[in-house]
Amino acid sequence: MNKTQQLLLLFTLPIFLWGCPYDSPYGIDAVAKQDIDENLIGSWATIMTKPSDDIHVKEDPVKIIFSKNTSLEYNIAITGNIDELRPYRMVANDSIKGSAYLSTVAGKHFLNAFIKGKIYIAEINNDTAGLTIRCLSEHFTGKYIKSSIELRKAVELHYRFSAFPVYDDYFVFNNLKKVN
């Protein structure tokens, strides 16, 4: 192995070991409190660029479907070539299905997605560029979270004091466009 390959491995290995989406038995709010955003209802699509090996990248279409479950909660389905999620046992029949609700912390909107018995926290932003969903990384906080109140405080502290929020690079959906 030459020096360049060793350096590349040195810098990419921590990304793979560090990059897991944050999951918790708790949401930012213990129960849904915020009305759903009707503008999110529908199908959203994007092309995700993912590394396929050390040199090449591959592009795969991904679609996220939001439907209304209640006035406070969504049903969500994520479809596409999402093979890297199979080790997490989130994928069933080429899709991930669950429910979600919104929370607001530090002036930012978050999706609390309940999938396969765990809650995943993602920052969500819907603007003129499209819908962006960024899952928080497993290591956004060093604290052991024991309640929704502690999770809310940890997210608020993270966004208040971190120069750059810590997202899981493999679970970032940028510029999703509404499709029908």
C-alpha positions as CSV (number, residue, x, y, z in Angstrom):
1,M,0.0,0.0,0.0
2,N,1.5,3.3,-1.0
3,K,1.7,6.4,1.1
4,T,-1.3,8.1,-0.7
5,Q,-3.5,5.1,-0.1
6,Q,-2.5,5.0,3.5
7,L,-3.4,8.7,4.0
8,L,-6.7,8.3,2.2
9,L,-7.6,5.3,4.4
10,L,-6.5,7.3,7.5
11,F,-8.9,10.1,6.6
12,T,-11.9,8.1,5.4
13,L,-11.9,5.4,8.1
14,P,-13.0,7.8,10.9
15,I,-15.8,9.0,8.7
16,F,-17.2,5.5,8.3
17,L,-16.7,4.8,12.0
18,W,-18.0,8.2,13.1
19,G,-21.0,8.5,10.7
20,C,-24.0,6.9,12.2
21,P,-27.3,8.7,12.5
22,Y,-28.4,9.6,16.0
23,D,-31.1,7.4,17.3
24,S,-32.8,7.5,20.7
25,P,-35.8,6.1,22.5
26,Y,-36.8,9.8,23.1
27,G,-38.0,12.5,20.8
28,I,-37.2,16.2,21.3
29,D,-40.8,16.4,22.6
30,A,-42.2,13.5,24.5
31,V,-45.4,13.7,22.3
32,A,-46.2,15.6,19.2
33,K,-47.1,19.2,20.1
34,Q,-46.7,21.1,16.8
35,D,-49.2,21.0,13.9
36,I,-47.9,19.4,10.8
37,D,-46.7,21.6,7.9
38,E,-49.2,20.9,5.1
39,N,-46.5,22.1,2.6
40,L,-44.5,18.9,3.3
41,I,-47.4,16.6,2.3
42,G,-46.6,14.8,-0.9
43,S,-43.6,13.1,-2.7
44,W,-40.2,14.6,-2.7
45,A,-37.3,13.4,-4.8
46,T,-33.6,14.0,-5.2
47,I,-30.4,12.3,-6.6
48,M,-28.0,11.3,-3.8
49,T,-24.3,11.2,-4.6
50,K,-22.6,8.4,-2.6
51,P,-19.0,7.0,-2.8
52,S,-19.0,3.6,-4.4
53,D,-15.2,3.0,-3.9
54,D,-12.1,5.1,-3.3
55,I,-12.2,6.8,-6.7
56,H,-15.8,6.7,-8.0
57,V,-19.1,8.0,-6.8
58,K,-22.6,6.7,-7.6
59,E,-25.8,8.6,-8.0
60,D,-29.1,7.1,-6.9
61,P,-32.6,8.5,-6.9
62,V,-34.3,8.7,-3.5
63,K,-37.9,9.6,-2.8
64,I,-39.4,10.7,0.5
65,I,-43.2,10.6,0.8
66,F,-45.0,12.5,3.6
67,S,-48.7,11.8,4.2
68,K,-50.9,13.1,7.0
69,N,-51.5,10.6,9.8
70,T,-53.1,13.1,12.3
71,S,-53.0,16.8,12.6
72,L,-49.8,16.5,14.6
73,E,-48.1,13.5,12.9
74,Y,-46.9,12.4,9.4
75,N,-46.6,8.9,7.9
76,I,-43.2,8.8,6.0
77,A,-41.8,6.4,3.5
78,I,-38.3,6.6,2.0
79,T,-37.7,4.7,-1.2
80,G,-34.8,4.2,-3.6
81,N,-31.5,2.4,-3.7
82,I,-30.7,2.7,0.0
83,D,-28.6,-0.4,0.5
84,E,-26.2,1.3,3.0
85,L,-29.2,1.3,5.4
86,R,-29.6,-2.4,5.3
87,P,-27.1,-3.1,8.1
88,Y,-29.2,-0.9,10.4
89,R,-32.2,-3.1,9.6
90,M,-34.3,-0.2,8.7
91,V,-35.1,-1.3,5.1
92,A,-38.1,-3.5,4.4
93,N,-39.1,-4.2,0.8
94,D,-36.8,-1.5,-0.6
95,S,-38.4,1.2,1.6
96,I,-38.2,2.6,5.1
97,K,-41.5,3.4,6.7
98,G,-42.4,5.1,9.9
99,S,-44.1,8.1,11.4
100,A,-42.8,11.5,12.3
101,Y,-43.6,14.8,14.0
102,L,-42.1,18.2,14.1
103,S,-40.3,20.0,17.0
104,T,-38.7,23.5,17.1
105,V,-35.5,24.1,19.0
106,A,-33.2,27.1,18.8
107,G,-35.2,28.5,15.9
108,K,-34.7,25.4,13.8
109,H,-37.3,22.8,12.8
110,F,-36.6,19.1,13.5
111,L,-38.3,15.9,12.4
112,N,-38.6,13.3,15.0
113,A,-38.9,10.1,12.9
114,F,-40.0,6.9,14.6
115,I,-38.7,4.0,12.5
116,K,-38.3,0.4,13.6
117,G,-38.6,1.2,17.4
118,K,-36.1,4.1,17.4
119,I,-36.4,7.8,17.0
120,Y,-34.1,9.6,14.5
121,I,-33.6,13.3,14.8
122,A,-33.2,15.4,11.6
123,E,-33.0,19.1,11.0
124,I,-35.6,20.0,8.3
125,N,-35.6,23.1,6.1
126,N,-38.1,23.9,3.3
127,D,-37.2,27.0,1.3
128,T,-37.0,28.1,-2.3
129,A,-34.1,25.8,-3.0
130,G,-36.1,22.8,-2.0
131,L,-36.5,20.5,1.1
132,T,-33.4,19.6,3.0
133,I,-33.3,17.0,5.6
134,R,-30.1,16.5,7.7
135,C,-29.9,13.7,10.2
136,L,-27.9,14.5,13.3
137,S,-24.8,12.4,13.8
138,E,-24.5,9.9,16.6
139,H,-21.8,12.1,18.1
140,F,-23.6,15.4,18.1
141,T,-23.5,15.2,21.9
142,G,-21.3,13.4,24.4
143,K,-24.1,13.2,27.0
144,Y,-26.1,10.1,27.8
145,I,-29.7,11.2,27.1
146,K,-32.3,9.9,29.5
147,S,-35.4,11.9,28.6
148,S,-37.0,14.2,26.0
149,I,-36.1,17.2,28.2
150,E,-32.4,16.2,28.2
151,L,-32.5,15.7,24.4
152,R,-34.0,19.1,23.8
153,K,-31.3,20.7,26.0
154,A,-28.6,18.8,24.2
155,V,-29.9,19.9,20.7
156,E,-30.2,23.5,21.9
157,L,-26.7,23.5,23.3
158,H,-25.3,21.9,20.1
159,Y,-26.9,24.5,17.8
160,R,-26.0,27.4,20.1
161,F,-22.3,26.6,20.7
162,S,-21.1,24.5,17.7
163,A,-19.5,26.3,14.9
164,F,-20.9,23.7,12.5
165,P,-23.7,21.3,13.4
166,V,-22.7,17.6,13.3
167,Y,-24.7,15.8,10.6
168,D,-24.4,12.2,9.4
169,D,-23.0,12.7,5.9
170,Y,-24.7,9.5,4.5
171,F,-28.2,10.6,5.7
172,V,-28.4,14.1,4.3
173,F,-31.0,14.8,1.7
174,N,-30.3,18.1,-0.1
175,N,-32.6,20.0,-2.4
176,L,-35.5,17.6,-2.5
177,K,-38.0,18.7,-5.1
178,K,-41.7,18.1,-4.9
179,V,-42.9,15.5,-7.5
180,N,-46.3,13.9,-8.2
